[in-house]
Amino acid sequence: MEKPFELFTHKRQAVALFTLRQKITAFAPHVLTTVLEQKGGHWLSPSRMLKYQAVLLEQDDVALKTTNLVNPAVFLSAKVEEENLTHDCLQTIDEVFSSYPHLRDMLLLKPDCELYTDGSSFVQNGKRMSGYTVTTVTQIIESKALPNCTSAQKVELVTLT
């Protein structure tokens, strides 16, 4: 006789490894296989990635399903069925973990060009002065003054972006 074993996960709760060789259905509010395959390499070491793939994706007795139920108390009282998600997991991850939403990868027009940057922020006569310059060996590409409240660290970040 075999009883189904359903395991619910949410956010950072761990997955049980000992199930007495029963089939496991893990419900989560995300498409775990897609998130693990597409974004797992960004945060996980290769050895940990292999471990998660072996435990979650390549075992016949583990099934991963999505659900919109996010309150663990509802899991016990509601009949859980696989549902369509109300969000795109990969898009949400990109939005949450992007340092600046407007920054995107783009090709450089002259990839072999050597650029040099210099940014500074100092106080002169009680007034903070900030600015940066981007140059090549022979010409100035861009040079700007920044608002008076700009720190030296922010000047460097602005220069690099």
N, CA, C and O of each residue as an XYZ file, in Angstrom:
644
protein
N       0.834     -1.175      0.000
C       0.000      0.000      0.000
C       0.882      1.242      0.000
O       1.844      1.335      0.763
N       0.551      2.171     -0.842
C       1.358      3.374     -0.968
C       0.484      4.602     -0.787
O      -0.526      4.759     -1.474
N       0.866      5.465      0.130
C       0.130      6.705      0.351
C       0.888      7.845     -0.313
O       2.114      7.904     -0.227
N       0.174      8.751     -0.974
C       0.880      9.890     -1.582
C       1.411     10.827     -0.502
O       0.773     11.031      0.531
N       2.561     11.378     -0.752
C       3.173     12.315      0.185
C       3.314     13.641     -0.530
O       4.002     13.730     -1.546
N       2.668     14.675     -0.010
C       2.736     15.991     -0.630
C       3.524     16.916      0.274
O       3.249     17.014      1.470
N       4.501     17.593     -0.301
C       5.361     18.500      0.444
C       5.174     19.894     -0.124
O       5.313     20.096     -1.330
N       4.863     20.848      0.724
C       4.649     22.221      0.293
C       5.857     23.061      0.674
O       6.375     22.962      1.787
N       6.296     23.887     -0.263
C       7.418     24.778      0.024
C       6.990     26.201     -0.260
O       6.149     26.453     -1.122
N       7.569     27.110      0.464
C       7.287     28.525      0.230
C       8.504     29.337      0.636
O       9.037     29.168      1.733
N       8.932     30.202     -0.238
C      10.066     31.092     -0.010
C      11.306     30.310      0.368
O      11.854     29.602     -0.477
N      11.777     30.411      1.619
C      13.064     29.830      1.975
C      12.955     28.568      2.814
O      13.926     28.180      3.463
N      11.815     27.930      2.818
C      11.686     26.712      3.616
C      12.385     25.559      2.896
O      12.306     25.443      1.673
N      13.057     24.726      3.649
C      13.844     23.649      3.054
C      12.963     22.495      2.608
O      11.836     22.334      3.077
N      13.489     21.704      1.704
C      12.803     20.515      1.217
C      13.316     19.317      2.013
O      14.524     19.167      2.197
N      12.417     18.473      2.480
C      12.810     17.290      3.250
C      13.483     16.274      2.336
O      13.014     16.023      1.227
N      14.574     15.698      2.800
C      15.298     14.728      1.987
C      14.882     13.289      2.285
O      15.057     12.416      1.435
N      14.338     13.021      3.462
C      13.962     11.668      3.838
C      12.455     11.500      3.701
O      11.693     12.120      4.442
N      12.025     10.678      2.772
C      10.592     10.506      2.521
C      10.174      9.048      2.600
O       9.065      8.696      2.199
N      11.041      8.208      3.108
C      10.747      6.772      3.206
C      10.379      6.186      1.848
O       9.515      5.315      1.747
N      11.040      6.671      0.820
C      10.912      6.191     -0.554
C       9.498      6.328     -1.100
O       9.091      5.548     -1.961
N       8.756      7.295     -0.619
C       7.434      7.572     -1.170
C       7.556      8.629     -2.255
O       8.535      9.373     -2.322
N       6.539      8.677     -3.100
C       6.513      9.717     -4.123
C       6.196     11.052     -3.461
O       5.329     11.133     -2.591
N       6.900     12.090     -3.877
C       6.727     13.423     -3.309
C       6.208     14.361     -4.389
O       6.699     14.359     -5.517
N       5.212     15.160     -4.031
C       4.772     16.261     -4.876
C       5.059     17.540     -4.107
O       4.468     17.778     -3.053
N       5.958     18.360     -4.623
C       6.310     19.621     -3.967
C       5.593     20.755     -4.685
O       5.798     20.975     -5.879
N       4.750     21.475     -3.945
C       4.030     22.625     -4.489
C       4.768     23.896     -4.077
O       5.157     24.043     -2.918
N       4.959     24.799     -5.011
C       5.618     26.077     -4.726
C       4.962     27.155     -5.577
O       4.375     26.853     -6.616
N       5.056     28.411     -5.145
C       4.444     29.483     -5.926
C       5.293     29.914     -7.118
O       5.020     30.952     -7.721
N       6.306     29.147     -7.467
C       7.174     29.476     -8.599
C       7.373     28.235     -9.461
O       7.197     27.110     -8.992
N       7.734     28.441    -10.705
C       8.072     27.336    -11.596
C       9.527     26.969    -11.285
O      10.457     27.512    -11.881
N       9.704     26.049    -10.352
C      11.027     25.762     -9.816
C      12.008     25.255    -10.863
O      13.183     25.623    -10.838
N      11.547     24.424    -11.772
C      12.468     23.887    -12.777
C      13.030     25.006    -13.646
O      14.227     25.024    -13.932
N      12.187     25.928    -14.064
C      12.644     27.034    -14.910
C      13.585     27.951    -14.146
O      14.628     28.348    -14.665
N      13.220     28.286    -12.921
C      14.065     29.172    -12.116
C      15.420     28.525    -11.875
O      16.449     29.190    -11.994
N      15.438     27.250    -11.542
C      16.695     26.563    -11.269
C      17.561     26.477    -12.520
O      18.766     26.718    -12.456
N      16.961     26.136    -13.653
C      17.734     25.985    -14.880
C      18.215     27.322    -15.436
O      19.346     27.419    -15.912
N      17.372     28.358    -15.383
C      17.724     29.638    -15.992
C      18.546     30.541    -15.073
O      19.466     31.217    -15.534
N      18.225     30.558    -13.777
C      18.857     31.512    -12.868
C      19.710     30.870    -11.785
O      20.414     31.578    -11.065
N      19.668     29.559    -11.651
C      20.399     28.896    -10.576
C      21.894     29.137    -10.619
O      22.526     29.275     -9.572
N      22.467     29.190    -11.800
C      23.899     29.406    -11.944
C      24.374     30.764    -11.468
O      25.565     30.951    -11.217
N      23.454     31.720    -11.340
C      23.837     33.052    -10.871
C      24.141     33.059     -9.377
O      24.975     33.842     -8.923
N      23.476     32.198     -8.605
C      23.597     32.238     -7.150
C      24.178     30.967     -6.556
O      24.631     30.980     -5.411
N      24.177     29.883     -7.292
C      24.617     28.606     -6.736
C      25.971     28.213     -7.301
O      26.268     28.471     -8.467
N      26.786     27.589     -6.467
C      28.051     27.048     -6.952
C      27.739     25.842     -7.839
O      26.662     25.259     -7.721
N      28.664     25.456     -8.726
C      28.405     24.302     -9.595
C      28.083     23.024     -8.820
O      27.222     22.252     -9.242
N      28.760     22.789     -7.695
C      28.485     21.562     -6.937
C      27.093     21.600     -6.310
O      26.397     20.585     -6.286
N      26.685     22.760     -5.806
C      25.349     22.863     -5.213
C      24.282     22.771     -6.300
O      23.216     22.199     -6.071
N      24.556     23.323     -7.473
C      23.618     23.240     -8.591
C      23.401     21.777     -8.985
O      22.266     21.364     -9.223
N      24.473     20.997     -9.056
C      24.351     19.570     -9.371
C      23.536     18.839     -8.313
O      22.745     17.952     -8.633
N      23.732     19.212     -7.053
C      22.991     18.573     -5.967
C      21.493     18.838     -6.113
O      20.686     17.913     -6.013
N      21.118     20.101     -6.350
C      19.700     20.431     -6.504
C      19.102     19.759     -7.740
O      17.963     19.294     -7.706
N      19.867     19.711     -8.825
C      19.365     19.039    -10.026
C      19.135     17.560     -9.753
O      18.128     16.997    -10.185
N      20.055     16.932     -9.045
C      19.912     15.503     -8.751
C      18.730     15.239     -7.832
O      17.984     14.283     -8.042
N      18.551     16.073     -6.818
C      17.481     15.847     -5.840
C      16.117     16.228     -6.396
O      15.145     15.502     -6.189
N      16.027     17.348     -7.094
C      14.720     17.871     -7.497
C      14.293     17.513     -8.918
O      13.118     17.236     -9.157
N      15.221     17.515     -9.851
C      14.822     17.397    -11.253
C      14.959     15.999    -11.835
O      14.190     15.630    -12.722
N      15.910     15.220    -11.364
C      16.208     13.962    -12.032
C      15.724     12.728    -11.282
O      16.120     11.613    -11.619
N      14.891     12.901    -10.290
C      14.369     11.761     -9.549
C      12.947     11.479     -9.998
O      12.137     12.394    -10.148
N      12.655     10.218    -10.207
C      11.316      9.836    -10.650
C      10.271      9.992     -9.557
O       9.088     10.159     -9.852
N      10.693      9.938     -8.297
C       9.719     10.006     -7.209
C       9.464     11.428     -6.701
O       8.782     11.607     -5.692
N      10.002     12.441     -7.387
C       9.780     13.838     -7.004
C       9.082     14.556     -8.149
O       9.574     14.566     -9.277
N       7.928     15.160     -7.853
C       7.192     15.957     -8.838
C       7.101     17.390     -8.323
O       6.715     17.621     -7.177
N       7.456     18.344     -9.170
C       7.382     19.759     -8.808
C       6.177     20.378     -9.495
O       6.035     20.278    -10.714
N       5.308     21.017     -8.720
C       4.115     21.652     -9.275
C       3.988     23.060     -8.721
O       4.520     23.380     -7.659
N       3.270     23.895     -9.466
C       3.074     25.280     -9.036
C       1.676     25.462     -8.474
O       0.737     24.767     -8.863
N       1.555     26.404     -7.558
C       0.261     26.726     -6.974
C       0.227     28.208     -6.631
O       1.264     28.820     -6.374
N      -0.963     28.775     -6.628
C      -1.117     30.172     -6.228
C      -1.327     30.309     -4.731
O      -1.353     31.427     -4.216
N      -1.476     29.210     -4.028
C      -1.645     29.264     -2.579
C      -0.300     29.600     -1.946
O       0.655     28.834     -2.078
N      -0.218     30.723     -1.271
C       1.050     31.118     -0.670
C       1.004     31.109      0.849
O       2.044     31.249      1.494
N      -0.159     30.951      1.427
C      -0.295     30.893      2.878
C      -0.256     29.428      3.306
O      -1.145     28.663      2.932
N       0.749     29.017      4.079
C       0.850     27.606      4.468
C      -0.383     27.070      5.188
O      -0.656     25.872      5.107
N      -1.134     27.911      5.885
C      -2.339     27.457      6.580
C      -3.406     27.004      5.592
O      -4.214     26.135      5.916
N      -3.421     27.575      4.402
C      -4.408     27.218      3.383
C      -4.110     25.841      2.799
O      -5.022     25.162      2.328
N      -2.845     25.420      2.824
C      -2.474     24.131      2.253
C      -3.252     22.985      2.887
O      -3.648     22.042      2.201
N      -3.465     23.066      4.170
C      -4.112     21.965      4.881
C      -5.612     21.917      4.654
O      -6.206     20.839      4.680
N      -6.238     23.074      4.432
C      -7.696     23.097      4.330
C      -8.211     23.099      2.898
O      -9.368     22.748      2.666
N      -7.395     23.480      1.946
C      -7.862     23.595      0.561
C      -7.392     22.408     -0.260
O      -6.360     21.800      0.024
N      -8.171     22.093     -1.278
C      -7.740     21.077     -2.234
C      -6.773     21.769     -3.186
O      -7.128     22.734     -3.863
N      -5.569     21.269     -3.222
C      -4.523     21.924     -3.999
C      -4.481     21.327     -5.392
O      -4.370     20.113     -5.563
N      -4.569     22.182     -6.363
C      -4.439     21.767     -7.754
C      -3.398     22.649     -8.414
O      -3.164     23.784     -7.998
N      -2.788     22.114     -9.432
C      -1.801     22.902    -10.149
C      -2.519     24.031    -10.876
O      -3.507     23.804    -11.575
N      -2.017     25.240    -10.706
C      -2.678     26.413    -11.270
C      -1.698     27.225    -12.100
O      -0.484     27.033    -12.037
N      -2.258     28.130    -12.874
C      -1.419     29.065    -13.614
C      -0.911     30.134    -12.659
O      -1.650     30.606    -11.795
N       0.339     30.511    -12.815
C       0.904     31.541    -11.954
C       0.427     32.914    -12.394
O       0.137     33.146    -13.568
N       0.352     33.824    -11.422
C      -0.075     35.186    -11.734
C       1.110     36.080    -12.061
O       0.932     37.274    -12.299
N       2.311     35.524    -12.077
C       3.493     36.312    -12.408
C       4.469     35.455    -13.211
O       4.390     34.227    -13.213
N       5.380     36.128    -13.885
C       6.444     35.456    -14.616
C       7.665     35.415    -13.700
O       8.254     36.455    -13.405
N       8.045     34.228    -13.250
C       9.110     34.090    -12.260
C      10.423     34.717    -12.729
O      11.065     35.441    -11.968
N      10.827     34.449    -13.961
C      12.102     34.967    -14.453
C      12.087     36.485    -14.551
O      13.078     37.139    -14.226
N      10.962     37.053    -14.999
C      10.852     38.508    -15.080
C      10.907     39.120    -13.679
O      11.555     40.147    -13.475
N      10.235     38.500    -12.725
C      10.250     39.002    -11.351
C      11.660     38.954    -10.775
O      12.085     39.899    -10.111
N      12.387     37.876    -11.017
C      13.763     37.768    -10.532
C      14.625     38.854    -11.155
O      15.416     39.491    -10.460
N      14.480     39.074    -12.467
C      15.257     40.123    -13.128
C      14.963     41.496    -12.537
O      15.877     42.297    -12.339
N      13.691     41.770    -12.254
C      13.323     43.071    -11.701
C      13.830     43.245    -10.277
O      14.319     44.317     -9.919
N      13.720     42.210     -9.468
C      14.099     42.326     -8.061
C      15.615     42.404     -7.898
O      16.104     43.189     -7.086
N      16.360     41.609     -8.650
C      17.797     41.535     -8.447
C      18.609     42.387     -9.410
O      19.838     42.313     -9.402
N      17.961     43.188    -10.232
C      18.681     44.105    -11.103
C      19.062     45.334    -10.284
O      18.227     45.887     -9.569
N      20.316     45.761    -10.387
C      20.738     46.917     -9.609
C      20.022     48.178    -10.075
O      19.603     48.993     -9.253
N      19.881     48.341    -11.355
C      19.122     49.451    -11.924
C      18.285     48.894    -13.066
O      18.844     48.285    -13.979
N      16.957     49.079    -13.050
C      16.108     48.495    -14.093
C      16.439     48.983    -15.505
O      16.204     48.264    -16.477
N      16.984     50.198    -15.627
C      17.261     50.735    -16.959
C      18.574     50.212    -17.544
O      18.846     50.447    -18.721
N      19.391     49.515    -16.762
C      20.655     48.993    -17.274
C      20.429     47.666    -17.988
O      19.796     46.762    -17.445
N      20.937     47.556    -19.179
C      20.816     46.329    -19.965
C      22.147     46.063    -20.669
O      22.930     46.983    -20.905
N      22.386     44.818    -20.995
C      23.564     44.474    -21.784
C      23.394     45.005    -23.191
O      22.324     44.873    -23.786
N      24.447     45.605    -23.723
C      24.411     46.054    -25.112
C      25.819     45.971    -25.682
O      26.811     46.063    -24.959
N      25.881     45.796    -26.976
C      27.166     45.674    -27.641
C      27.863     47.025    -27.699
O      27.227     48.059    -27.904
N      29.185     47.004    -27.515
C      29.965     48.223    -27.663
C      30.205     48.480    -29.140
O      30.436     47.547    -29.909
N      30.152     49.748    -29.537
C      30.379     50.082    -30.943
C      31.825     49.815    -31.338
O      32.090     49.348    -32.446
N      32.761     50.108    -30.444
C      34.180     49.849    -30.700
C      34.722     49.007    -29.543
O      35.282     49.557    -28.595
N      34.566     47.693    -29.605
C      34.958     46.863    -28.465
C      36.461     46.851    -28.192
O      36.874     46.547    -27.073
N      37.284     47.171    -29.181
C      38.727     47.162    -28.972
C      39.257     48.516    -28.486
O      40.460     48.659    -28.266
N      38.397     49.488    -28.318
C      38.776     50.825    -27.865
C      39.089     50.792    -26.367
O      38.327     50.212    -25.593
N      40.193     51.403    -25.953
C      40.554     51.467    -24.540
C      40.050     52.774    -23.959
O      40.459     53.854    -24.385
N      39.153     52.668    -22.978
C      38.594     53.847    -22.326
C      39.191     53.991    -20.934
O      39.454     53.000    -20.253
N      39.398     55.225    -20.525
C      39.907     55.531    -19.196
C      38.898     56.437    -18.504
O      38.303     57.310    -19.136
N      38.709     56.229    -17.210
C      37.748     57.041    -16.463
C      38.421     57.656    -15.250
O      39.369     57.105    -14.692
N      37.910     58.804    -14.861
C      38.350     59.438    -13.631
C      37.176     60.197    -13.056
O      36.531     60.984    -13.749
N      36.907     59.962    -11.813
C      35.839     60.673    -11.124
C      36.362     61.206     -9.815
O      37.236     60.602     -9.193
N      35.833     62.331     -9.397
C      36.291     62.880     -8.125
C      35.184     63.659     -7.444
O      34.238     64.126     -8.078
N      35.329     63.786     -6.140
C      34.413     64.566     -5.323
C      35.242     65.162     -4.195
O      35.884     64.432     -3.439
N      35.230     66.471     -4.082
C      36.038     67.131     -3.056
C      35.308     68.378     -2.565
O      34.346     68.832     -3.185
N      35.777     68.923     -1.444
C      35.185     70.133     -0.872
C      36.156     71.289     -1.089
O      37.328     71.214     -0.719
N      35.641     72.362     -1.698
C      36.461     73.551     -1.948
C      35.691     74.777     -1.450
O      34.578     75.040     -1.906
N      36.276     75.513     -0.529
C      35.634     76.685      0.077
C      34.278     76.330      0.685
O      33.327     77.104      0.580
N      34.188     75.156      1.323
C      32.957     74.732      1.976
C      31.887     74.206      1.041
O      30.776     73.917      1.485
N      32.186     74.074     -0.231
C      31.208     73.595     -1.213
C      31.741     72.328     -1.876
O      32.881     72.299     -2.340
N      30.909     71.273     -1.921
C      31.324     70.014     -2.538
C      31.274     70.141     -4.058
O      30.303     70.649     -4.620
N      32.322     69.676     -4.704
C      32.421     69.667     -6.166
C      32.573     68.210     -6.608
O      33.366     67.465     -6.033
N      31.812     67.804     -7.631
C      31.861     66.422     -8.115
C      31.811     66.418     -9.629
O      31.161     67.263    -10.244
N      32.505     65.458    -10.228
C      32.469     65.339    -11.675
C      33.224     64.111    -12.144
O      33.854     63.408    -11.353
N      33.149     63.864    -13.448
C      33.851     62.713    -14.015
C      34.241     62.992    -15.461
O      33.724     63.909    -16.100
N      35.166     62.179    -15.957
C      35.624     62.270    -17.342
C      35.866     60.857    -17.867
O      36.383     59.997    -17.154
N      35.486     60.633    -19.117
C      35.781     59.386    -19.823
C      36.617     59.768    -21.037
O      36.211     60.617    -21.830
N      37.791     59.138    -21.185
C      38.700     59.505    -22.273
C      39.265     58.271    -22.962
O      39.183     57.156    -22.449
N      39.836     58.498    -24.127
C      40.730     57.526    -24.751
C      42.132     58.092    -24.562
O      42.305     59.067    -23.831
N      43.119     57.511    -25.196
C      44.477     58.030    -25.078
C      44.572     59.418    -25.702
O      45.355     60.249    -25.241
N      43.781     59.678    -26.750
C      43.936     60.930    -27.498
C      42.797     61.929    -27.355
O      42.992     63.105    -27.666
N      41.615     61.516    -26.899
C      40.502     62.471    -26.858
C      39.590     62.247    -25.661
O      39.548     61.160    -25.086
N      38.859     63.302    -25.296
C      37.875     63.232    -24.220
C      36.541     62.815    -24.826
O      36.032     63.479    -25.728
N      35.974     61.715    -24.332
C      34.692     61.211    -24.827
C      33.540     61.935    -24.137
O      32.597     62.374    -24.795
N      33.614     62.060    -22.804
C      32.544     62.699    -22.040
C      33.130     63.274    -20.763
O      33.993     62.664    -20.132
N      32.657     64.448    -20.389
C      33.095     65.090    -19.160
C      31.925     65.878    -18.601
O      31.346     66.710    -19.300
N      31.565     65.621    -17.332
C      30.395     66.280    -16.748
C      30.621     66.609    -15.285
O      31.326     65.902    -14.565
N      30.002     67.703    -14.868
C      29.911     68.025    -13.447
C      28.629     67.378    -12.925
O      27.635     67.281    -13.645
N      28.662     66.940    -11.680
C      27.500     66.301    -11.061
C      26.972     67.188     -9.931
O      27.663     68.111     -9.500
N      25.759     66.920     -9.450
C      25.197     67.737     -8.365
C      26.132     67.796     -7.151
O      26.909     66.873     -6.907
N      26.044     68.881     -6.407
C      26.956     69.131     -5.285
C      26.918     68.066     -4.202
O      27.908     67.891     -3.492
N      25.820     67.354     -4.051
C      25.700     66.363     -2.972
C      26.232     64.988     -3.370
O      26.086     64.039     -2.598
N      26.837     64.849     -4.536
C      27.279     63.549     -5.034
C      28.572     63.108     -4.351
O      29.555     63.848     -4.336
N      28.568     61.902     -3.786
C      29.754     61.367     -3.108
C      30.749     60.825     -4.129
O      30.415     60.633     -5.298
N      31.973     60.581     -3.673
C      33.005     60.036     -4.554
C      32.622     58.649     -5.063
O      32.905     58.307     -6.212
N      31.973     57.844     -4.205
C      31.557     56.503     -4.617
C      30.487     56.580     -5.704
O      30.520     55.813     -6.667
N      29.546     57.498     -5.550
C      28.498     57.639     -6.558
C      29.080     58.157     -7.867
O      28.635     57.757     -8.943
N      30.066     59.041     -7.787
C      30.727     59.539     -9.003
C      31.327     58.372     -9.778
O      31.200     58.309    -11.001
N      31.976     57.451     -9.078
C      32.572     56.296     -9.759
C      31.505     55.424    -10.415
O      31.697     54.949    -11.535
N      30.384     55.210     -9.728
C      29.304     54.406    -10.311
C      28.712     55.084    -11.538
O      28.452     54.423    -12.543
N      28.498     56.386    -11.470
C      27.958     57.123    -12.620
C      28.931     57.048    -13.785
O      28.512     56.892    -14.932
N      30.213     57.156    -13.508
C      31.230     57.100    -14.558
C      31.214     55.757    -15.278
O      31.348     55.703    -16.500
N      31.053     54.686    -14.528
C      31.086     53.350    -15.127
C      29.819     52.999    -15.891
O      29.844     52.104    -16.737
N      28.712     53.679    -15.616
C      27.466     53.353    -16.299
C      27.244     54.296    -17.440
O      26.241     54.186    -18.145
